[in-house]
C-alpha cells in the first residue's frame, strides 16, 4: 500500500529578490549619468544577497538543531512507550535550493513501505494512542521570530 506523505512536517525559510531588476535599472542610470556610480549599488546589492543567504543558512541550522533537540527530548519520553532507534532524528536535514534562497527542514526517515515517520510524530496517531509531539511546530515558533531580525540586519549591513 503506498502511503500518502503529503503532510510531512517541515520548516521553510525563504526570501526572494524582487528588487533586483529595479536596482539594476537604477544602477544603469547611475552609470550613464554619473560616470559609473552604479557599480557601488551593484556591490551593495551583492553584499546584501550574500548576507541574506548567510543569515538564512544560520537560521535554518538553528531550526534544525532545535527540531533535533525536541525530537530527542520527546521521542524517548512519549506515552506510547515507543523506544526509538534514532533514525528519524538522524535524518533531519536542511534541504537547500541551488540559489540558496530557500531552506526546507524535514526528515527523510521512512518505513520500509515508504511512510514518513515524522508525520505520526508531529501530528499523532488517533487509532494507536500515539499523541502528537509537535517538534517542528514548536521549533518554528521559537526560531522564526529571530529570522526576521537577522534578515533585517543582513539587509542593513549590505547597504551600509
Secondary structure, 3 states (H helix, E strand, C coil): CCCCCCCCCCEEEECCCCCHHHHHHHHHHHHHHCCCCHHHHHHHHHHHHHHHHHHHHHHHHHHHHHHHHHHHHHHCCCCCCCCCCCHHHHCEEEEECCCCCEEEEEECCECCCCCEHHHHHHHCEHHHCECCCCHHHHHHHHHHHHHHHHHHHHHHHHCC
